[in-house]
Amino acid sequence: MIRLFTKEVRQLLPITFLWVSILILNLGYLLYTKRFDEESFYSWCEDYCGFTVSAELVLPFVVLIFIFAYSLFPREHDEATIDLLYAMPISRIGVFLAKVFAALSIMFVLIAVDHLLNPTLLGLNRSSMDGQFYPDVLIPMLIRDLIFAYVVLCYGILLSWFRTIGLILFIVYVIGISIAESVFSNVGAFNLFTFHNNDYFGKGLVLNWSTIVPHVIAATTALVAGGLLWINTDSKKQQKTKLNSKWISIPLSIIAFITLFGVITADLKLGDSADTTQLVARETDHYRFVYNDHESAIAVPLIEQADADYQAIANYLGVTSDPYIQTDLTDKLSHAAGLATWKTIKMDLKIPDDGFNQHVLAHESVHVFQGVESERAMMEARGHTKFFSEGMADYVAQRIAPYDAVKEINETVGAASWKIQKIRFDDIVNFASFETRFNPELVYTMGSLWSEALVNTCGESVLGDVLRSMGRDDAPRGLSGKVFWQDTLQHINCELESVNASWRALMQQQLDNHDTRWATEFSEITFTPSDDGQRFVVQLIAKPHPDFPQAVSDYTAGAFDLRIASQSQFSKSGDYYIRGNIVDDSNPNALVVEFTVYTARIPNNLYRYQIGVSTHPESFGYFGQWQKGRTP
């Protein structure tokens, strides 16, 4: 049995080398096109960790597994070498199992190597992983892909008995699922590729068991069926099988071709009907911009002002370098106006522009300076500097390119959250913990006020000095939280406790000077499923918070929000927001609010949620602490 297993492994070596070659080519591409010291876990995992993984990413994986499946039995039966194996003192079932175990063993090893390779390379540089490793994501993902390989191999073994017809059937299935998804939006476990739909509970990946379990059962059944077919098929019968298969495969091929042609034609027509977009590139002294020609009216004024703002930021920070920034103004970001990486900015232009785009460009440019001036030390300590990174960028951008539409509201929301939820400096310097308990967007306004307190305490030049202090050659590595900031500030003769005292005073000043009528607490929260099982209703009582006992009766139905984070920071899409409806306003200080949640947006039944109240369409609003829930 061991010799037979070894023989099967040797027979699969050409396909193994093909898989290894693909891994090497992919690694070479990454090494050639990217710097791993500038690559983060987020960007590496951006596509594969998203809430919905594109089928195009999974199909090459499926094709390789099908090659394994089709290499196990058809060739040996066609060439009659299977008769030699059946002549050995081993049962046909033993031969079948040896082949299956050989394929599974090779695939499992290759998948494990693939899953460990990139994280290992990223982990060689601490800054690339933001000083963190994510076993709660990587380990479930590995387990999920091992199960997926088993499932696809089982299906492939059954389909391989039908030779070409099996491949045609699978192609028809893929096309059919694609059409069904476009018509019905969600076909659930019938779609094999929902295996890779990611959901998160806190920071951990939650496997999509509603798809995995049915497919494991179906695949095991397919494996048994395929085994019965193969062990009862002799090579001598292949001629007859081929003859019969010919008359079956021809009409199936025609059906598959017509279906595929229809899908491609529809896509082409859709593409022809879409607006053709011409890209324009323009260089300035400090930026290279790319923008859509039809957005020139917005992009050109922004570009003409960019160098002046760049120089103002550089002068304010006293920078020692002059990075040239590649700026893409064509990106459509799902939950951010801008995104900065190493000497690169992506922006989603706001139309019409009321000064917001200039403010965002200044904000993202500050991020570029942060990375360069700190010698990437800020990235390495991202978990302890996130509040300062965003807050400082917001503070400097507000000085250079003010945008006052929501500044006052956001600062008041931040101050009220600071008091109600008792947020302290020790909380904001540990972002990994902070985002699991509080509204993560609070780091912007709290960090901005902390940056203002830092300037008030230690002088106008302190922000640039802090960056250079982080990146100094003799800076100790591995410090965390409060100790990190004590070391950074002491090096520039600035005391952390004095800064924090000034920060608390600014927070209290915001509360004293602004209306906090929107500060609300929520009680008597209930979850009621609908009869059709497709949604559930969350009902609660909104009343004034004891710390700010003003009435809430002047709120409209659009004021209350339920935010569900069924994903995580690895997802490309943002959180799921539901606007509430006031169903009973008879008591002005105890409004009854309802939210309707569609269960399709929570595929694994687990979620984290916050309940909040909006104060302005562009403000992030006030939200309570994160809570855990399960679909009723």
C-alpha positions as CSV (number, residue, x, y, z in Angstrom):
1,M,0.0,0.0,0.0
2,I,2.9,2.4,0.8
3,R,4.6,1.6,-2.5
4,L,1.3,2.3,-4.3
5,F,0.9,5.6,-2.5
6,T,4.5,6.5,-3.4
7,K,3.9,5.6,-7.0
8,E,0.8,7.8,-7.1
9,V,2.8,10.7,-5.6
10,R,5.5,10.3,-8.3
11,Q,2.8,10.2,-11.0
12,L,1.4,13.5,-9.7
13,L,4.8,15.2,-9.6
14,P,4.4,17.0,-13.0
15,I,1.3,18.7,-11.7
16,T,3.0,19.4,-8.4
17,F,5.8,21.1,-10.3
18,L,3.2,23.2,-12.2
19,W,1.7,24.3,-8.9
20,V,5.1,25.1,-7.4
21,S,6.1,27.0,-10.6
22,I,2.9,29.2,-10.2
23,L,3.8,29.9,-6.6
24,I,7.4,30.9,-7.6
25,L,6.1,33.1,-10.4
26,N,3.7,34.8,-8.1
27,L,6.5,35.3,-5.5
28,G,8.8,36.7,-8.2
29,Y,6.1,39.1,-9.3
30,L,5.6,40.3,-5.7
31,L,9.3,40.7,-5.1
32,Y,9.7,42.5,-8.4
33,T,6.7,44.9,-8.2
34,K,6.5,45.5,-4.4
35,R,8.7,46.3,-1.5
36,F,7.8,44.1,1.4
37,D,9.0,46.7,3.9
38,E,6.2,48.9,2.5
39,E,3.6,46.2,2.2
40,S,1.1,45.8,5.0
41,F,-1.0,42.9,6.0
42,Y,-4.0,44.9,5.0
43,S,-2.9,45.5,1.5
44,W,-1.6,41.9,1.0
45,C,-4.9,40.5,2.2
46,E,-7.1,43.2,0.6
47,D,-8.7,41.0,-2.0
48,Y,-8.6,37.6,-0.3
49,C,-9.8,38.9,3.1
50,G,-12.6,40.9,1.7
51,F,-16.2,40.2,2.6
52,T,-16.9,38.7,-0.8
53,V,-14.0,37.1,-2.6
54,S,-14.2,37.4,-6.4
55,A,-14.7,34.1,-8.2
56,E,-11.9,35.1,-10.5
57,L,-9.4,34.8,-7.6
58,V,-10.7,31.3,-6.8
59,L,-11.0,29.8,-10.3
60,P,-7.3,29.2,-10.9
61,F,-7.3,27.3,-7.6
62,V,-10.2,25.2,-8.8
63,V,-8.5,24.6,-12.2
64,L,-5.4,23.2,-10.5
65,I,-7.4,20.9,-8.3
66,F,-9.4,19.7,-11.3
67,I,-6.1,18.9,-13.1
68,F,-5.2,16.7,-10.1
69,A,-8.6,15.0,-10.2
70,Y,-8.5,14.3,-13.9
71,S,-4.9,12.9,-13.6
72,L,-5.9,10.2,-11.2
73,F,-8.1,7.8,-13.2
74,P,-9.0,8.7,-16.8
75,R,-5.5,8.3,-18.3
76,E,-4.8,5.0,-16.5
77,H,-8.1,3.6,-17.8
78,D,-7.5,4.9,-21.3
79,E,-4.1,3.4,-21.5
80,A,-5.1,0.2,-19.7
81,T,-2.4,0.7,-17.0
82,I,-5.1,0.5,-14.4
83,D,-5.3,-3.3,-15.2
84,L,-1.8,-3.7,-13.9
85,L,-2.8,-2.0,-10.6
86,Y,-5.9,-4.2,-10.3
87,A,-3.7,-7.3,-10.8
88,M,-1.8,-6.4,-7.6
89,P,-2.8,-8.0,-4.3
90,I,-4.7,-4.9,-3.4
91,S,-8.4,-4.4,-3.6
92,R,-9.8,-1.9,-6.1
93,I,-11.0,0.2,-3.2
94,G,-7.4,0.3,-1.9
95,V,-6.2,1.5,-5.3
96,F,-8.9,4.2,-5.3
97,L,-8.1,5.4,-1.8
98,A,-4.3,5.4,-2.5
99,K,-4.8,7.7,-5.4
100,V,-7.1,10.0,-3.5
101,F,-4.8,10.2,-0.5
102,A,-1.8,10.9,-2.7
103,A,-3.6,13.9,-4.3
104,L,-4.9,15.2,-1.0
105,S,-1.5,14.9,0.6
106,I,0.3,16.9,-2.1
107,M,-2.5,19.5,-2.3
108,F,-2.5,20.0,1.5
109,V,1.2,20.5,1.6
110,L,1.2,23.0,-1.3
111,I,-1.7,25.0,0.2
112,A,0.0,25.1,3.6
113,V,3.2,26.4,2.0
114,D,1.3,28.9,-0.1
115,H,-0.6,30.2,3.0
116,L,2.6,30.5,5.1
117,L,4.9,32.0,2.5
118,N,3.5,35.5,2.1
119,P,2.9,36.1,5.8
120,T,6.4,34.8,6.6
121,L,7.9,37.2,4.1
122,L,5.8,40.1,5.5
123,G,6.8,39.1,9.0
124,L,10.5,39.5,8.2
125,N,9.9,43.2,8.5
126,R,7.9,44.2,11.6
127,S,6.6,47.4,10.1
128,S,5.0,45.5,7.2
129,M,2.7,43.7,9.6
130,D,2.2,46.8,11.7
131,G,3.9,44.9,14.5
132,Q,1.1,42.4,14.6
133,F,0.3,38.9,13.4
134,Y,-3.2,37.7,12.8
135,P,-3.5,34.0,13.5
136,D,-7.3,34.4,14.1
137,V,-7.5,35.2,10.3
138,L,-4.7,33.1,8.8
139,I,-5.4,29.8,10.6
140,P,-9.2,29.7,9.8
141,M,-8.4,30.7,6.3
142,L,-5.9,27.8,5.9
143,I,-8.4,25.4,7.3
144,R,-11.1,26.8,5.0
145,D,-8.9,26.3,1.9
146,L,-7.9,22.8,2.9
147,I,-11.6,21.9,3.2
148,F,-12.3,23.6,-0.1
149,A,-9.5,21.6,-1.8
150,Y,-11.1,18.4,-0.5
151,V,-14.5,19.4,-1.7
152,V,-13.4,20.4,-5.2
153,L,-11.2,17.2,-5.6
154,C,-14.2,15.0,-4.7
155,Y,-16.4,16.8,-7.2
156,G,-13.6,16.5,-9.8
157,I,-13.2,12.8,-9.2
158,L,-16.8,12.2,-9.9
159,L,-16.9,14.5,-13.0
160,S,-13.7,12.9,-14.3
161,W,-15.6,9.6,-14.9
162,F,-17.6,11.5,-17.5
163,R,-14.4,12.9,-19.1
164,T,-15.2,15.9,-21.2
165,I,-18.8,15.9,-20.3
166,G,-17.8,16.4,-16.7
167,L,-15.9,19.6,-17.6
168,I,-18.7,20.9,-19.7
169,L,-21.1,20.3,-16.8
170,F,-18.9,22.2,-14.4
171,I,-18.6,25.1,-16.9
172,V,-22.4,25.2,-17.3
173,Y,-22.7,25.2,-13.4
174,V,-20.3,28.2,-13.1
175,I,-22.2,30.1,-15.8
176,G,-25.5,29.2,-14.3
177,I,-24.4,30.3,-10.8
178,S,-23.2,33.6,-12.3
179,I,-26.5,34.2,-13.9
180,A,-28.5,33.1,-10.9
181,E,-26.5,35.5,-8.6
182,S,-27.2,38.4,-10.9
183,V,-30.9,37.6,-11.0
184,F,-31.6,36.5,-7.4
185,S,-28.7,38.3,-5.7
186,N,-27.9,35.4,-3.4
187,V,-28.3,31.7,-4.1
188,G,-26.7,30.6,-0.8
189,A,-24.9,27.3,-0.5
190,F,-25.7,26.4,-4.1
191,N,-22.8,28.7,-5.0
192,L,-19.6,26.9,-4.3
193,F,-17.6,30.1,-4.4
194,T,-19.4,31.4,-1.3
195,F,-17.0,29.1,0.5
196,H,-14.7,32.1,0.4
197,N,-17.1,34.7,1.7
198,N,-15.4,36.1,4.7
199,D,-17.1,37.2,7.9
200,Y,-15.5,38.4,11.1
201,F,-16.3,38.4,14.8
202,G,-14.0,40.9,16.4
203,K,-10.6,40.2,14.7
204,G,-11.3,36.6,14.1
205,L,-12.3,35.1,10.7
206,V,-15.6,33.2,11.0
207,L,-15.9,30.4,8.5
208,N,-19.0,30.2,6.3
209,W,-20.3,26.9,7.7
210,S,-23.7,27.4,6.1
211,T,-21.9,26.7,2.8
212,I,-19.1,24.5,4.0
213,V,-21.1,21.8,5.8
214,P,-23.6,21.1,2.9
215,H,-20.7,21.0,0.4
216,V,-18.6,18.7,2.6
217,I,-21.6,16.3,2.8
218,A,-22.3,16.6,-0.9
219,A,-18.6,16.2,-1.8
220,T,-18.2,13.1,0.3
221,T,-21.2,11.7,-1.4
222,A,-19.7,12.6,-4.7
223,L,-16.4,10.9,-3.7
224,V,-18.3,7.7,-2.8
225,A,-20.2,7.8,-6.1
226,G,-17.1,8.5,-8.1
227,G,-15.3,5.6,-6.3
228,L,-18.1,3.2,-7.1
229,L,-18.0,4.3,-10.8
230,W,-14.3,4.0,-11.1
231,I,-13.7,0.7,-9.3
232,N,-16.4,-0.9,-11.4
233,T,-15.0,0.4,-14.7
234,D,-12.5,-1.7,-16.6
235,S,-10.2,-0.2,-19.2
236,K,-11.7,-2.6,-21.8
237,K,-15.0,-0.7,-21.7
238,Q,-13.5,2.7,-22.6
239,Q,-14.2,2.4,-26.3
240,K,-17.9,1.9,-25.7
241,T,-18.0,4.7,-23.1
242,K,-16.3,7.1,-25.5
243,L,-18.8,6.3,-28.3
244,N,-21.7,7.0,-26.0
245,S,-20.0,10.0,-24.5
246,K,-19.6,11.5,-28.0
247,W,-23.3,11.7,-28.6
248,I,-23.9,13.2,-25.2
249,S,-21.0,15.7,-25.2
250,I,-21.9,17.3,-28.5
251,P,-25.3,18.8,-27.5
252,L,-23.9,19.7,-24.0
253,S,-21.0,21.5,-25.7
254,I,-23.4,23.4,-27.9
255,I,-25.5,24.4,-24.9
256,A,-22.4,25.5,-23.0
257,F,-21.1,27.5,-26.0
258,I,-24.5,29.3,-26.5
259,T,-24.7,30.1,-22.8
260,L,-21.2,31.4,-22.6
261,F,-21.6,33.4,-25.8
262,G,-24.7,35.0,-24.4
263,V,-23.0,36.0,-21.2
264,I,-20.0,37.5,-23.1
265,T,-22.3,39.3,-25.5
266,A,-24.3,40.8,-22.6
267,D,-21.1,41.9,-20.9
268,L,-19.9,43.5,-24.1
269,K,-23.2,45.4,-24.6
270,L,-23.0,46.5,-21.1
271,G,-19.5,47.7,-21.6
272,D,-20.4,49.5,-24.8
273,S,-23.3,51.3,-23.1
274,A,-21.0,52.6,-20.3
275,D,-19.4,55.9,-20.5
276,T,-15.8,55.7,-21.9
277,T,-13.5,57.5,-19.6
278,Q,-10.3,59.2,-20.7
279,L,-7.5,59.5,-18.2
280,V,-5.3,62.6,-18.0
281,A,-1.9,62.8,-16.3
282,R,-0.4,66.0,-15.1
283,E,2.8,66.7,-13.2
284,T,3.6,69.5,-10.8
285,D,6.7,70.2,-8.7
286,H,5.7,67.8,-6.0
287,Y,2.9,65.6,-7.4
288,R,2.0,63.5,-10.4
289,F,-1.8,63.4,-10.8
290,V,-4.0,61.1,-12.8
291,Y,-7.6,62.0,-13.1
292,N,-10.7,61.4,-15.3
293,D,-11.1,63.9,-18.1
294,H,-14.8,64.5,-17.4
295,E,-13.8,65.5,-13.8
296,S,-11.4,68.2,-15.0
297,A,-13.6,71.0,-13.6
298,I,-13.0,69.6,-10.1
299,A,-9.5,68.2,-10.5
300,V,-7.7,71.1,-12.2
301,P,-8.3,73.7,-9.5
302,L,-7.2,71.1,-6.9
303,I,-4.0,70.4,-8.8
304,E,-3.2,74.1,-9.2
305,Q,-3.5,74.6,-5.4
306,A,-1.6,71.4,-4.5
307,D,2.0,72.6,-4.6
308,A,1.2,75.6,-2.4
309,D,-0.4,73.4,0.2
310,Y,2.4,70.9,-0.1
311,Q,5.0,73.6,0.7
312,A,2.9,75.0,3.5
313,I,2.8,71.5,5.1
314,A,6.5,71.0,4.6
315,N,7.3,74.4,6.2
316,Y,5.0,73.8,9.2
317,L,6.5,70.3,9.9
318,G,10.1,71.5,9.1
319,V,10.6,68.5,6.9
320,T,14.1,67.2,6.0
321,S,12.9,65.4,2.8
322,D,11.0,66.3,-0.3
323,P,8.9,63.2,-1.4
324,Y,7.4,63.2,-4.9
325,I,3.9,61.9,-4.5
326,Q,2.0,59.8,-7.0
327,T,-1.7,60.8,-6.8
328,D,-4.6,58.9,-8.3
329,L,-7.8,61.0,-8.3
330,T,-9.8,58.3,-10.1
331,D,-10.1,55.8,-7.3
332,K,-13.6,55.0,-6.0
333,L,-13.1,54.2,-2.3
334,S,-16.0,52.5,-0.5
335,H,-15.5,53.9,2.9
336,A,-12.9,56.6,2.8
337,A,-12.3,59.9,0.9
338,G,-8.6,59.2,0.6
339,L,-5.9,56.7,1.2
340,A,-2.2,57.2,1.6
341,T,0.6,54.7,1.4
342,W,4.4,55.1,0.8
343,K,4.6,58.3,-1.4
344,T,1.3,57.4,-3.0
345,I,-2.2,58.9,-2.6
346,K,-5.6,57.6,-3.8
347,M,-8.6,59.9,-3.7
348,D,-12.3,59.7,-4.5
349,L,-13.1,63.2,-5.7
350,K,-16.2,64.8,-4.1
351,I,-18.5,66.4,-6.6
352,P,-19.5,69.2,-6.2
353,D,-16.4,70.4,-4.4
354,D,-16.8,72.8,-1.4
355,G,-13.2,72.7,-0.3
356,F,-13.4,69.1,0.9
357,N,-11.1,67.7,-1.8
358,Q,-8.3,70.2,-1.0
359,H,-8.7,69.3,2.7
360,V,-8.5,65.6,1.9
361,L,-5.4,66.0,-0.3
362,A,-3.7,68.0,2.5
363,H,-4.6,65.3,5.0
364,E,-3.2,62.4,2.9
365,S,-0.1,64.4,2.1
366,V,0.6,64.8,5.8
367,H,0.4,61.0,6.0
368,V,3.1,60.7,3.3
369,F,5.3,63.1,5.3
370,Q,4.7,61.1,8.4
371,G,6.1,57.9,6.8
372,V,9.1,59.6,5.3
373,E,10.0,61.8,8.3
374,S,9.7,59.0,10.8
375,E,11.7,56.6,8.6
376,R,8.6,54.4,8.7
377,A,8.8,54.1,12.5
378,M,5.2,55.4,12.7
379,M,4.1,52.4,10.6
380,E,6.0,50.0,12.8
381,A,4.2,51.3,15.9
382,R,0.9,51.8,14.1
383,G,-1.1,50.2,16.9
384,H,0.2,52.9,19.3
385,T,0.3,55.8,16.8
386,K,-3.0,55.4,14.9
387,F,-4.7,58.2,16.9
388,F,-1.8,60.5,16.3
389,S,-1.4,59.6,12.7
390,E,-5.0,60.5,11.8
391,G,-5.4,63.2,14.4
392,M,-2.2,65.0,13.4
393,A,-3.1,64.8,9.7
394,D,-6.5,66.2,10.4
395,Y,-5.1,69.0,12.6
396,V,-2.4,70.1,10.1
397,A,-4.9,69.8,7.1
398,Q,-7.3,72.0,9.0
399,R,-4.6,74.7,9.4
400,I,-3.5,74.5,5.8
401,A,-6.9,73.8,4.0
402,P,-9.7,74.3,6.5
403,Y,-12.9,72.4,6.1
404,D,-15.3,73.5,8.8
405,A,-18.6,71.8,7.8
406,V,-18.4,69.1,10.5
407,K,-15.3,70.1,12.5
408,E,-17.2,71.5,15.5
409,I,-19.7,68.7,15.5
410,N,-17.1,66.0,15.4
411,E,-15.0,67.6,18.1
412,T,-18.1,67.8,20.3
413,V,-19.1,64.2,19.6
414,G,-15.5,63.1,20.5
415,A,-15.6,65.1,23.7
416,A,-19.0,63.7,24.7
417,S,-17.8,60.1,23.9
418,W,-14.7,60.8,26.0
419,K,-16.9,61.6,29.0
420,I,-19.8,59.2,28.5
421,Q,-17.6,56.2,27.7
422,K,-14.7,57.2,30.0
423,I,-12.1,57.0,27.3
424,R,-8.6,57.7,28.5
425,F,-5.2,58.1,26.9
426,D,-4.3,54.5,27.7
427,D,-7.3,53.5,25.5
428,I,-6.4,55.5,22.4
429,V,-2.8,54.4,22.4
430,N,-3.9,50.8,21.9
431,F,-5.9,50.9,18.7
432,A,-6.4,47.1,18.5
433,S,-8.3,47.2,21.7
434,F,-9.9,50.6,21.1
435,E,-11.7,49.6,17.9
436,T,-13.3,46.5,19.5
437,R,-14.9,48.7,22.2
438,F,-15.5,52.1,20.8
439,N,-16.3,53.9,17.5
440,P,-12.9,53.6,15.7
441,E,-13.6,56.9,13.9
442,L,-13.2,58.7,17.3
443,V,-9.4,58.5,16.8
444,Y,-9.7,61.3,14.2
445,T,-11.2,63.9,16.5
446,M,-9.5,62.8,19.7
447,G,-6.2,62.6,17.9
448,S,-6.8,66.1,16.4
449,L,-7.5,67.6,19.8
450,W,-4.5,65.7,21.3
451,S,-2.3,67.2,18.5
452,E,-3.6,70.6,19.4
453,A,-2.8,70.0,23.0
454,L,0.7,68.9,22.0
455,V,1.2,72.1,20.1
456,N,-0.2,74.2,22.9
457,T,2.1,72.5,25.4
458,C,5.4,72.0,23.5
459,G,5.4,74.6,20.7
460,E,4.5,74.9,17.0
461,S,7.4,72.9,15.7
462,V,6.6,69.9,17.9
463,L,4.7,67.8,15.4
464,G,7.6,67.4,13.0
465,D,9.9,66.9,15.9
466,V,7.8,64.0,17.1
467,L,8.0,62.3,13.7
468,R,11.8,62.6,13.7
469,S,12.0,61.5,17.3
470,M,10.2,58.3,16.4
471,G,12.6,57.6,13.5
472,R,15.9,58.5,15.2
473,D,18.6,55.9,15.0
474,D,18.9,55.3,18.7
475,A,15.2,55.0,19.4
476,P,14.4,51.9,21.3
477,R,12.3,49.4,19.4
478,G,9.5,47.3,20.8
479,L,8.1,49.9,23.2
480,S,4.3,50.0,23.5
481,G,1.5,52.3,24.5
482,K,2.3,54.9,27.1
483,V,6.0,54.0,27.4
484,F,6.5,54.5,23.6
485,W,5.0,58.0,23.9
486,Q,7.0,58.9,27.0
487,D,10.2,58.0,25.3
488,T,9.3,59.8,22.0
489,L,8.3,63.1,23.8
490,Q,11.1,63.1,26.4
491,H,13.6,63.0,23.5
492,I,12.3,66.4,22.4
493,N,12.0,67.8,26.0
494,C,8.2,67.4,26.1
495,E,6.3,65.8,29.0
496,L,3.5,63.4,28.2
497,E,1.5,64.2,31.4
498,S,1.5,67.9,30.6
499,V,0.2,67.2,27.1
500,N,-2.5,64.9,28.5
501,A,-3.6,67.5,31.0
502,S,-4.0,70.0,28.2
503,W,-5.9,67.4,26.1
504,R,-8.4,66.8,28.9
505,A,-8.9,70.5,29.3
506,L,-9.6,70.8,25.6
507,M,-12.2,68.0,25.8
508,Q,-14.0,69.6,28.7
509,Q,-13.9,73.0,26.9
510,Q,-15.7,71.4,23.9
511,L,-18.4,70.1,26.2
512,D,-18.8,73.5,28.0
513,N,-19.0,75.5,24.7
514,H,-21.3,73.4,22.5
515,D,-24.8,71.9,22.5
516,T,-24.9,68.3,23.5
517,R,-28.6,67.7,23.1
518,W,-28.0,64.8,20.8
519,A,-26.1,62.8,23.5
520,T,-28.4,59.9,23.9
521,E,-28.6,56.5,25.6
522,F,-30.5,53.5,24.4
523,S,-32.3,50.9,26.5
524,E,-34.8,48.0,26.3
525,I,-33.2,46.7,23.1
526,T,-35.1,43.8,21.5
527,F,-34.5,41.6,18.5
528,T,-37.6,40.1,16.7
529,P,-37.3,37.9,13.6
530,S,-39.8,38.2,10.7
531,D,-42.0,35.4,9.6
532,D,-40.1,35.0,6.3
533,G,-36.8,34.6,8.1
534,Q,-35.2,37.1,5.8
535,R,-34.9,40.0,8.2
536,F,-35.3,40.9,11.9
537,V,-36.3,44.1,13.7
538,V,-34.3,45.8,16.4
539,Q,-36.4,48.0,18.7
540,L,-35.1,50.3,21.4
541,I,-35.9,53.3,23.6
542,A,-33.9,56.5,22.9
543,K,-33.7,58.9,25.8
544,P,-31.4,61.7,27.1
545,H,-28.1,60.6,28.5
546,P,-27.8,61.3,32.3
547,D,-24.6,63.3,31.8
548,F,-26.4,65.6,29.2
549,P,-30.1,65.6,30.2
550,Q,-31.5,67.6,27.3
551,A,-34.6,66.4,25.4
552,V,-34.2,64.3,22.3
553,S,-37.8,65.0,20.9
554,D,-36.5,67.2,18.1
555,Y,-34.9,64.3,16.3
556,T,-36.2,63.1,12.9
557,A,-36.3,59.4,11.8
558,G,-33.0,59.8,10.0
559,A,-31.2,60.7,13.2
560,F,-30.7,57.2,14.6
561,D,-28.3,54.6,13.2
562,L,-27.6,51.0,13.7
563,R,-24.1,50.0,12.6
564,I,-23.3,46.4,12.1
565,A,-19.7,45.3,11.6
566,S,-20.1,41.8,10.3
567,Q,-16.7,42.2,8.5
568,S,-13.5,43.7,9.9
569,Q,-10.6,45.9,9.0
570,F,-9.6,43.4,6.3
571,S,-12.8,43.9,4.4
572,K,-12.8,46.2,1.4
573,S,-16.3,47.3,2.0
574,G,-17.5,49.4,5.0
575,D,-19.8,48.7,7.9
576,Y,-23.5,48.1,7.3
577,Y,-25.5,51.1,8.4
578,I,-29.3,51.0,8.9
579,R,-31.3,54.2,9.5
580,G,-34.0,53.9,12.2
581,N,-37.6,54.8,12.1
582,I,-39.4,56.5,15.1
583,V,-42.5,54.4,15.7
584,D,-43.6,56.1,18.9
585,D,-42.9,59.7,19.8
586,S,-45.7,60.2,22.4
587,N,-43.0,60.6,25.1
588,P,-40.6,63.3,23.9
589,N,-37.9,61.9,26.2
590,A,-38.3,58.2,25.4
591,L,-38.6,57.8,21.6
592,V,-39.3,54.2,20.3
593,V,-37.0,53.5,17.4
594,E,-37.0,50.5,15.0
595,F,-34.3,49.2,12.6
596,T,-34.9,46.5,10.0
597,V,-31.9,44.3,9.4
598,Y,-31.7,41.9,6.4
599,T,-30.1,38.6,7.5
600,A,-28.5,38.2,4.0
601,R,-26.0,40.9,5.1
602,I,-25.0,38.8,8.1
603,P,-24.2,35.4,6.4
604,N,-22.8,33.7,9.5
605,N,-25.4,35.0,12.0
606,L,-22.7,36.6,14.2
607,Y,-22.1,40.3,14.3
608,R,-20.9,43.2,16.3
609,Y,-23.1,46.3,16.5
610,Q,-23.3,49.9,17.7
611,I,-26.3,52.1,18.1
612,G,-25.8,55.8,17.5
613,V,-27.3,59.1,16.6
614,S,-26.3,61.2,13.7
615,T,-25.7,64.9,14.1
616,H,-24.8,65.9,10.5
617,P,-24.9,64.0,7.2
618,E,-21.1,64.2,6.9
619,S,-20.3,63.7,10.6
620,F,-19.5,60.2,12.0
621,G,-22.1,60.8,14.8
622,Y,-22.2,59.5,18.3
623,F,-22.2,55.7,18.8
624,G,-22.2,53.7,22.0
625,Q,-19.8,50.9,22.7
626,W,-19.6,47.8,20.5
627,Q,-21.8,44.9,21.5
628,K,-22.0,41.3,20.2
629,G,-25.1,39.9,18.7
630,R,-26.5,36.8,16.9
631,T,-29.3,36.7,14.3
632,P,-32.5,35.7,16.1
